[in-house]
Amino acid sequence: PQVVSERVRVRNAEAGNLLLYDATGRLRLEQLLRQSSAGEVDVDLQSLEPGIYFIRLPGSRSVVRKLLFVRK
């Protein structure tokens, strides 16, 4: 897992909804991502409690998943 505190940088090849779930499977954050020229976007995690989270980023070809450990 990637350890983060305030934000995480996510590569997004295309626009779509980033979904962030906690360890119990509850949706904690949904963010619309626009396609960026750099192909990356920063996601603000300051409102989240410390814990384990999963990012799901659906795309046209695949679903990207990422495991995060948020600490303060």
N, C-alpha and C positions, 0 to 999 in steps of 0.2 A: 504493500500500500504506500501511497505517497502521503507524507506528513505535510500539512498545510495549516495556516492559522487565519489569515485574513482574506486571501483570494487564491484562486487557482487559474492557471492559464490552460485553455483548452484549444486544441486545433480543430477548426471546423472548415472542412473543404466546401461545405454548402450551407445554406440557410436551413434552419429547422428549430425545433424545440429541444432545449437541454432540460432534462428531468433529473432531479437529485432526490434520492431516497435515503431514509435512515436505515439502520440495521434491522428494524422491524418491518421494513417494506413500505412505510408511509411516505407519501410524496411530501417533501419539505420545501422544494423550490422548483419553480418552472420558469424558464427564461427563454424568450424568443431570441435566437441568434441570427443576425444578418450575415450574409457572406461578406467577409472582410478581404481586402486586398492582400493583407499579410497572412491570412489563413489562420489567425489565432485571435482569441478573445479572452479577456479576464473576467472571471465570475467572482462576485463579491460574496464571501462566506461569513462576514462579521455577525450576521444575525443568528447563526447556528450555534447550538450548544456543542461542547466538545463531544466527540464520538466518532463512530465509523459511518461513512456515507458511500453511496454508489452513484456515479454519474452515468446516465444513459443518454446517448446522443444518436437518435435515429437518422439514417441517411438513406439515399436511394439504393445503394449497393450493399450496405452492411449496417450493423448496429455497433456503435463504439461504447464500450463499458470501461469505467475506471473506478478503482477503489481508493477512497480517501480516508485518512485519519485526521480529523480536525482537532486542533488543540488551541488553547488560549494562552 
